[in-house]
Amino acid sequence: MDVAVLGATGDVGRAVCSDLIARRVLGSTSRLQLVGRQGGPSALAVHGLRADLIDAYDEHAPVIDVASSPGDVVADIVVFAAGATVPTDRARAIDRDSLARRNLAVFREYADALRANGTGQEVVIVVSNPVELGVRVLADALGRHRVIGMGAWLDTLRFRREIAAELGIRRQRVSGFVAGQHGDGAVALWSTVRLRGLDVDERKAVVDRLRGDRTLDTFAAELADAKAQLVSLGAEDPASAFSLVETLRPGIRGVVRPYLTHTSGAKTAMATAAATVDLVDTVLDGREIVVAGQVRLDGEISLEGEPVRGALGVPIVVGPDGWSRVLLDDLAPDEERLLAAVNRQVQAALADWVDGEAP
């Protein structure tokens, strides 16, 4: 199986390429295609990255080649990590409109190229932000079951990690999913949480203790307050900022910690790459596995009585041909309220960006 990484020389792209080889997701008979942009600095950098990867992993590296044109992309799995990224300035709010305006053309360029030159079987994993925009554009061009946004899976892993840290256990013992929009619109589905080794009553007691008397109805206000406190600390006291994160409840920490990590200047390339490679490995594995991801829905679920049609993060079954179905049981009332509100915001933004162009 072959994998192409669009934006291979960016922070996330480099980490994805390294992880694919280091974790031996790609064997020596597979091919890894590093994709840059002709006329830009990455056109040269992809050749240097190829040499560096071979130096590092020559004993078990796959065949590595280079492409600098969207029309030259050929692979079974395409990792879409190209385009502009979120700035690291903590004092500035993340401007999704600006990011969408810059990346819409990039999404469309590669979507058109893959539709014209691809095999018609590629599975595309969208990493670039806004993830929901990338999923919308690429799914419309290539078919919705072949396109998966990795944001909900990354948010899910972060949510599980925060629960595990609170309980002093390994993340592998925790299951549960995050739905909605990648980032501030992430909706932690506490009703899906399961803890290996605990029965239903024990699990409920633990979840009730972790949540306290709060519901998701207060999530947005708590998140805004936490971010405001982090901004007020500024760059002068980073230790206090990270200590503040530890005082927050797990659902908030799962969103605030990566925000602080990114705006610290460290960014979140390693975690993003690890989650992305998880999805690549899942597709290559050949079995159907339940993960979470942003996908283009067409009425598979309803929220508050309305069918959802558009890109949104949900638990999905993923196999060698992409995603096949949504696995979302009845939600708790507060989960459904928040997820429905997030969905309305996401679909309104996508209609503005795609149908009316990004403002």
Backbone torsions as a table, in degrees:
resi	resn	phi	psi	omega
1	MET	NA	146.0	-176.5
2	ASP	-115.8	144.1	179.4
3	VAL	-126.8	133.3	172.7
4	ALA	-111.1	137.5	178.4
5	VAL	-115.2	108.1	176.5
6	LEU	-79.9	130.2	-173.7
7	GLY	78.2	38.0	-173.5
8	ALA	-63.2	-25.6	-175.4
9	THR	-93.0	-1.3	174.7
10	GLY	-74.7	174.7	-178.0
11	ASP	-56.9	-49.7	-178.6
12	VAL	-71.7	-42.7	-179.3
13	GLY	-57.8	-44.1	178.1
14	ARG	-61.1	-44.8	-178.6
15	ALA	-65.7	-37.6	177.1
16	VAL	-62.8	-48.1	-179.4
17	CYS	-59.4	-45.1	-179.6
18	SER	-63.7	-44.7	-179.3
19	ASP	-63.9	-40.3	-179.6
20	LEU	-57.6	-37.5	-178.5
21	ILE	-85.0	-45.9	-176.3
22	ALA	-62.6	-38.1	179.4
23	ARG	-84.9	0.8	177.9
24	ARG	57.9	34.5	172.1
25	VAL	-66.9	-35.8	174.9
26	LEU	-105.2	124.3	178.2
27	GLY	-83.3	178.1	-174.8
28	SER	-67.8	-18.5	179.1
29	THR	-95.3	-3.0	176.6
30	SER	-85.0	173.4	179.9
31	ARG	-126.8	135.9	175.1
32	LEU	-114.7	118.7	-179.0
33	GLN	-103.1	122.6	178.6
34	LEU	-96.3	120.3	-172.7
35	VAL	-113.0	121.9	173.9
36	GLY	-115.6	-165.1	-178.8
37	ARG	-120.9	126.2	179.9
38	GLN	-62.0	133.4	179.6
39	GLY	88.8	-10.7	178.3
40	GLY	-105.5	174.1	-179.1
41	PRO	-62.5	-26.3	-178.6
42	SER	-71.9	-16.7	179.0
43	ALA	-60.9	-36.9	175.6
44	LEU	-86.0	-38.7	-174.5
45	ALA	-62.9	-31.6	-179.9
46	VAL	-63.9	-33.0	177.0
47	HIS	-67.8	-40.8	176.7
48	GLY	-65.7	-39.6	178.4
49	LEU	-63.5	-40.4	177.7
50	ARG	-58.2	-46.9	-179.9
51	ALA	-63.0	-39.6	-178.6
52	ASP	-67.3	-41.4	179.2
53	LEU	-65.3	-38.8	178.1
54	ILE	-66.7	-41.0	176.0
55	ASP	-58.0	-41.1	-175.2
56	ALA	-75.9	-37.3	-168.2
57	TYR	-128.9	31.1	-172.0
58	ASP	-57.0	-32.6	-175.6
59	GLU	-65.3	-28.7	-178.3
60	HIS	-139.9	20.7	-179.6
61	ALA	-69.9	146.3	171.6
62	PRO	-73.6	178.5	170.5
63	VAL	-69.0	126.9	-177.3
64	ILE	-116.9	125.1	174.6
65	ASP	-129.6	176.9	-170.4
66	VAL	-127.3	141.5	172.7
67	ALA	-135.6	145.3	-179.6
68	SER	-126.8	11.2	179.3
69	SER	-133.9	138.4	177.8
70	PRO	-54.6	-33.3	-179.3
71	GLY	-70.2	-13.4	-179.0
72	ASP	-94.2	-0.7	-177.5
73	VAL	-73.3	121.6	178.4
74	VAL	-139.8	117.6	-179.5
75	ALA	-168.2	162.1	174.0
76	ASP	-78.1	-36.0	177.4
77	ILE	-126.8	131.0	178.7
78	VAL	-113.8	120.0	175.4
79	VAL	-95.3	116.7	-174.7
80	PHE	-96.4	96.4	179.3
81	ALA	-120.6	19.4	-178.1
82	ALA	-86.9	163.1	174.1
83	GLY	106.6	-176.7	-179.3
84	ALA	-72.1	155.8	179.8
85	THR	-120.4	167.4	-179.7
86	VAL	-70.8	132.8	178.4
87	PRO	-65.1	158.0	-177.9
88	THR	-97.2	7.7	-178.2
89	ASP	-76.8	110.0	-175.5
90	ARG	-67.2	-25.9	-177.4
91	ALA	-75.1	-13.7	-179.9
92	ARG	-105.6	134.4	176.5
93	ALA	-68.0	149.6	176.2
94	ILE	-68.3	119.7	-175.6
95	ASP	-97.8	94.0	-177.9
96	ARG	-66.5	-33.4	179.0
97	ASP	-61.7	-45.9	179.9
98	SER	-64.1	-43.4	179.7
99	LEU	-63.9	-41.7	178.5
100	ALA	-63.1	-41.1	-179.7
101	ARG	-61.1	-38.6	-178.1
102	ARG	-76.4	-35.2	-173.0
103	ASN	-95.4	-13.1	-179.7
104	LEU	-58.2	-44.6	-179.9
105	ALA	-64.1	-35.7	179.5
106	VAL	-67.7	-45.3	177.3
107	PHE	-58.0	-45.3	-177.0
108	ARG	-67.5	-39.3	-178.6
109	GLU	-60.5	-48.4	-179.1
110	TYR	-73.7	-33.8	176.6
111	ALA	-60.8	-44.9	179.0
112	ASP	-64.4	-41.3	-178.9
113	ALA	-66.2	-42.6	179.7
114	LEU	-67.1	-36.8	178.1
115	ARG	-65.9	-38.8	-176.8
116	ALA	-79.6	-35.9	-169.7
117	ASN	-116.6	-9.8	-176.4
118	GLY	-77.3	-179.0	-178.5
119	THR	-86.7	-13.6	-175.1
120	GLY	84.6	4.7	-179.2
121	GLN	-122.1	-3.3	-176.3
122	GLU	-60.4	143.1	168.9
123	VAL	-104.1	126.9	-176.9
124	VAL	-108.6	127.9	176.1
125	ILE	-108.6	115.3	-175.0
126	VAL	-90.3	122.1	176.9
127	VAL	-107.0	-37.0	-174.8
128	SER	-62.4	148.7	-179.5
129	ASN	-100.1	153.9	-8.3
130	PRO	-67.2	127.6	-175.9
131	VAL	-57.3	-41.8	-177.4
132	GLU	-63.2	-34.7	177.7
133	LEU	-67.4	-45.2	178.1
134	GLY	-60.1	-41.9	178.7
135	VAL	-63.7	-44.0	-179.3
136	ARG	-59.6	-49.6	-175.6
137	VAL	-67.0	-47.8	-176.4
138	LEU	-71.7	-36.7	178.5
139	ALA	-66.8	-38.2	178.1
140	ASP	-64.1	-32.7	-177.9
141	ALA	-84.3	-36.0	-168.3
142	LEU	-111.5	-13.9	-172.7
143	GLY	109.1	129.8	-167.1
144	ARG	-70.0	-27.6	-178.1
145	HIS	-77.3	-9.1	179.5
146	ARG	-97.3	2.6	-175.5
147	VAL	-124.7	126.6	-178.0
148	ILE	-132.1	127.6	172.2
149	GLY	-88.6	133.1	-173.6
150	MET	-85.5	-3.8	-174.1
151	GLY	-59.2	-42.7	-178.2
152	ALA	-67.9	-31.1	177.1
153	TRP	-70.3	-41.5	176.1
154	LEU	-62.8	-44.4	177.7
155	ASP	-62.4	-37.1	178.2
156	THR	-64.2	-46.0	179.3
157	LEU	-63.0	-37.7	177.6
158	ARG	-66.4	-41.8	178.1
159	PHE	-61.0	-46.6	179.1
160	ARG	-62.8	-39.2	-179.0
161	ARG	-64.5	-40.8	-179.4
162	GLU	-67.0	-37.7	175.9
163	ILE	-64.7	-45.5	-179.9
164	ALA	-60.8	-42.6	179.9
165	ALA	-63.6	-38.4	179.7
166	GLU	-64.6	-34.1	-176.8
167	LEU	-95.3	-8.0	-179.2
168	GLY	71.5	35.4	180.0
169	ILE	-126.0	172.9	178.0
170	ARG	-78.6	148.7	-179.9
171	ARG	-60.5	-29.0	-178.8
172	GLN	-60.8	-20.6	-179.6
173	ARG	-84.5	-5.8	-175.7
174	VAL	-111.1	131.7	168.1
175	SER	-121.5	171.5	-172.9
176	GLY	137.0	155.5	-170.9
177	PHE	-129.2	156.5	171.5
178	VAL	-116.5	134.2	179.8
179	ALA	-117.3	-174.9	173.7
180	GLY	92.5	-141.5	-176.6
181	GLN	-101.0	140.9	177.6
182	HIS	-66.4	127.9	-179.4
183	GLY	107.5	-137.1	-175.5
184	ASP	-63.9	-21.0	179.5
185	GLY	-91.0	14.4	177.9
186	ALA	-69.0	135.0	-178.5
187	VAL	-116.7	107.0	179.3
188	ALA	-72.7	119.9	-178.6
189	LEU	-92.9	84.7	-178.0
190	TRP	-61.2	-27.7	-179.3
191	SER	-67.1	-16.4	179.9
192	THR	-94.9	-3.1	-175.4
193	VAL	-69.9	132.1	174.4
194	ARG	-132.2	143.4	-179.6
195	LEU	-121.5	116.1	-176.2
196	ARG	-59.7	130.3	179.5
197	GLY	97.5	-7.9	179.6
198	LEU	-112.8	141.6	176.1
199	ASP	-82.2	-178.3	-173.0
200	VAL	-60.4	-46.2	-177.8
201	ASP	-66.9	-40.4	178.8
202	GLU	-65.0	-43.4	178.8
203	ARG	-62.1	-43.3	179.6
204	LYS	-61.6	-40.8	179.4
205	ALA	-63.1	-41.2	-179.8
206	VAL	-67.1	-45.6	-179.8
207	VAL	-62.6	-42.7	178.7
208	ASP	-61.3	-37.9	178.3
209	ARG	-67.2	-41.1	-179.7
210	LEU	-66.2	-37.3	-176.2
211	ARG	-83.2	-29.0	-174.9
212	GLY	66.3	-143.7	-179.0
213	ASP	-95.6	12.0	-178.0
214	ARG	-87.3	151.4	170.4
215	THR	-121.1	175.7	178.3
216	LEU	-70.4	-9.1	177.9
217	ASP	-64.3	-23.1	179.7
218	THR	-100.2	2.4	-172.7
219	PHE	-59.1	-49.8	-175.7
220	ALA	-60.7	-42.1	-179.7
221	ALA	-67.1	-42.0	178.4
222	GLU	-63.4	-41.2	-179.6
223	LEU	-64.6	-45.0	179.5
224	ALA	-62.7	-40.7	179.7
225	ASP	-65.1	-42.1	179.7
226	ALA	-63.7	-42.8	179.5
227	LYS	-65.8	-38.6	178.5
228	ALA	-62.1	-39.7	177.8
229	GLN	-64.8	-39.8	179.4
230	LEU	-65.0	-42.1	178.8
231	VAL	-63.9	-38.6	-178.8
232	SER	-65.9	-28.7	176.7
233	LEU	-69.9	-28.2	177.8
234	GLY	66.9	-169.4	-178.6
235	ALA	-85.1	-6.5	-174.7
236	GLU	-75.8	-21.8	-175.6
237	ASP	-134.4	64.7	-176.5
238	PRO	-62.6	-33.8	-179.3
239	ALA	-62.5	-41.0	178.4
240	SER	-67.2	-34.3	178.6
241	ALA	-63.6	-46.0	179.3
242	PHE	-69.7	-31.4	175.9
243	SER	-66.8	-37.2	177.8
244	LEU	-59.7	-40.8	-179.5
245	VAL	-57.8	-37.3	-177.3
246	GLU	-66.6	-19.1	-179.5
247	THR	-84.7	-8.7	-176.2
248	LEU	-84.8	159.9	178.6
249	ARG	-74.8	158.2	-170.3
250	PRO	-55.2	-42.8	-178.1
251	GLY	-62.1	-36.1	177.5
252	ILE	-75.3	-41.2	179.9
253	ARG	-58.1	-37.5	-177.8
254	GLY	-61.7	-21.2	177.4
255	VAL	-101.0	-40.5	-174.2
256	VAL	-74.0	-38.3	-177.8
257	ARG	-60.0	-49.2	177.9
258	PRO	-64.6	-31.4	175.3
259	TYR	-61.5	-46.4	180.0
260	LEU	-67.6	-40.1	178.2
261	THR	-59.9	-46.2	-179.8
262	HIS	-63.5	-46.7	-175.6
263	THR	-76.9	-9.1	173.9
264	SER	-73.3	-14.7	-176.0
265	GLY	102.4	-16.1	178.4
266	ALA	-72.5	-27.8	-175.5
267	LYS	64.2	-175.7	-175.7
268	THR	-126.1	34.9	-174.3
269	ALA	-63.0	-39.8	-176.0
270	MET	-65.7	-47.5	-179.8
271	ALA	-65.5	-40.4	179.3
272	THR	-62.7	-44.6	179.9
273	ALA	-64.5	-41.9	-178.9
274	ALA	-61.3	-43.8	178.5
275	ALA	-65.8	-38.6	178.8
276	THR	-64.5	-44.6	179.9
277	VAL	-66.7	-32.4	172.4
278	ASP	-55.0	-46.0	-178.6
279	LEU	-68.5	-40.4	176.2
280	VAL	-59.2	-45.8	-179.8
281	ASP	-62.6	-37.7	178.3
282	THR	-62.4	-45.2	179.4
283	VAL	-65.0	-42.4	-178.7
284	LEU	-70.2	-24.6	-175.0
285	ASP	-62.4	-33.1	177.7
286	GLY	92.7	-9.7	177.7
287	ARG	-101.9	161.4	175.6
288	GLU	-88.1	126.2	-175.7
289	ILE	-132.0	142.9	179.4
290	VAL	-88.1	122.8	176.0
291	VAL	-132.1	-162.4	171.4
292	ALA	-128.9	149.7	179.5
293	GLY	-169.7	158.1	172.0
294	GLN	-79.6	126.1	178.4
295	VAL	-137.1	163.6	178.1
296	ARG	-86.8	102.9	-178.1
297	LEU	-83.8	151.9	176.9
298	ASP	-140.0	56.9	176.7
299	GLY	89.2	9.7	178.9
300	GLU	-63.7	-29.7	176.7
301	ILE	-130.7	161.0	173.6
302	SER	-125.9	145.2	177.0
303	LEU	-126.9	125.0	-176.9
304	GLU	52.0	39.6	175.4
305	GLY	83.0	0.2	-178.2
306	GLU	-112.2	126.3	176.2
307	PRO	-61.7	140.3	179.3
308	VAL	-91.6	123.7	177.0
309	ARG	-130.2	102.9	-178.1
310	GLY	152.2	179.1	-177.5
311	ALA	-78.9	128.6	179.8
312	LEU	-159.8	149.2	177.5
313	GLY	-81.2	129.7	180.0
314	VAL	-150.3	161.1	171.1
315	PRO	-68.0	133.1	-175.6
316	ILE	-137.1	159.6	171.9
317	VAL	-96.5	123.1	-177.4
318	VAL	-116.3	137.0	177.3
319	GLY	-140.9	-164.1	-174.4
320	PRO	-65.8	-19.1	-179.6
321	ASP	-104.4	12.1	-177.6
322	GLY	110.6	-147.9	178.9
323	TRP	-99.1	146.4	-175.0
324	SER	-113.8	-35.6	-179.1
325	ARG	-157.0	163.8	178.2
326	VAL	-98.0	136.5	175.9
327	LEU	-117.3	91.0	-178.6
328	LEU	-135.2	105.4	179.0
329	ASP	-73.7	177.9	177.6
330	ASP	-57.6	132.4	-177.0
331	LEU	-90.8	158.2	170.0
332	ALA	-65.7	152.7	-176.5
333	PRO	-54.9	-42.4	-179.2
334	ASP	-69.0	-33.3	176.7
335	GLU	-65.1	-44.5	-179.6
336	GLU	-65.9	-39.7	178.7
337	ARG	-61.0	-48.0	-177.2
338	LEU	-69.3	-43.1	-179.0
339	LEU	-64.1	-37.7	177.4
340	ALA	-64.9	-40.9	178.9
341	ALA	-65.5	-43.5	177.9
342	VAL	-62.0	-42.7	180.0
343	ASN	-60.4	-42.4	178.8
344	ARG	-61.2	-41.9	179.8
345	GLN	-65.7	-43.1	-178.5
346	VAL	-64.4	-46.7	-177.0
347	GLN	-67.7	-34.8	176.7
348	ALA	-65.0	-41.6	178.9
349	ALA	-65.9	-42.9	-179.9
350	LEU	-64.4	-39.3	177.6
351	ALA	-62.0	-38.1	178.5
352	ASP	-68.2	-47.2	-176.0
353	TRP	-69.7	-45.3	-172.0
354	VAL	-87.5	-48.9	-175.2
355	ASP	-81.9	-32.5	179.9
356	GLY	-109.8	10.8	-171.9
357	GLU	66.7	156.5	178.9
358	ALA	-67.7	136.4	-177.7
359	PRO	-68.2	NA	NA
